[in-house]
Amino acid sequence: MKKLYLSILFVLAALFTTAQERVLFVGNSLTYFNDMPLIFESIANEKGHDVSVHSYTVGGTGLATLLPSEEVTRLVRNERWDKVVLQPGTSESGGQSLSTAALAQIIGQFIDMLHATSPEAKVYLYEIGYGIPPGNGNGDYNYYLMAQGIIRDTVTRIARLAGVPFAPAGECFREHYAEHHDLMLHPAFNEIHPNLAGSYLVACAIFETLYEEPVVPCRFHSTLDASQAEYLQQVADRVVLPRREEWLLGPAAEEEDPDTVGIRQVDYQRLQAHPNPTTGHVHVDADGEVFIHDMLGNRQRMNASGGWLDLSQLTPGVYILQSGDRRQKLIISRP
């Protein structure tokens, strides 16, 4: 009888271990700030999923460095995973450090390696949120909305090429900031890292993406006030599942005009610039001071002498040109 009892316990323990879902997060500080993966784990478990998370994160890096690394290779080859969430770096999310095709190829190679030991594992990208530029001290929310749109555009292209869906955490941020010009999700202007409320919203968006079910209601609020946590859950509910095809959770959406993707909801005056894409020299309908912003938030003042700008010294990628209140997305490509 004792042997039978022990055998039953062994079988039950084995079933429990097998049933537990293992989720791997790979990213940088935008993933590890506020222990976001653990917030996700707590939300998932509260919602009835038996989830265990593991993270490999290195600050200031991107997937091009992380995915081929020895540590990630060891994790993938030696352990079983059910779901993997990959967070592109800031410059990768803006299309600056390398092309979307190159990053998609790296992700594809990672997926091949993952499926060699975890053939049923599902892979998702995590679309990051952008920070709020200070503007005149009260925040430049129009600029933020356009920059966040460029991130969405870039992540969508990477996801399509890699054949994976993505969690629209950045779009959840934009859902809030389009109506509320505050700092509910960030600790300060020009700070791309989220505060606890921002990380909670990221975790809600990732939960809805991975399990395709509403996060409302969820009694896990971390240390947030219940009303604030419930509001953030509602934001995720408004963004993720009702627009699931945009995040490639359903049939792939049709290709959109790259000059309008992500910024069509923003009312602003367009700065005319051509050629766009450009290999370095671009003509703008402005004469005098022009600012060019990269996706890391850096700003450079230039002089459009006779309407021409020489941008040949800039790294290829996505930028935003600004002259007064007029803006335009500009792509600099290699000659």
Secondary structure, 3 states (H helix, E strand, C coil): CHHHHHHHHHHHHHHHHHHCEEEEEEECHHHHHHHHHHHHHHHHHHCCCCEEEEEEECCCCCHHHHCCCHHHHHHHHHCCCCEEEECCCHHHHCCCCCCHHHHHHHHHHHHHHHHHHCCCCEEEEECCCCCCCCCCCCCCHHHHHHHHHHHHHHHHHHHHHHCCCEECHHHHHHHHHCCCCCCCCCCCCCCCCCCHHHHHHHHHHHHHHHHCCCCCCCCCCCCCCHHHHHHHHHHHHHHCHHHHHHHCCCCCCCCCCCCCCCCCCCCCEECCEECCCECCEEEECCCEEEEEEECCCCEEEEEEECCEEECCCCCCEEEEEEECCEEEEEEECCC
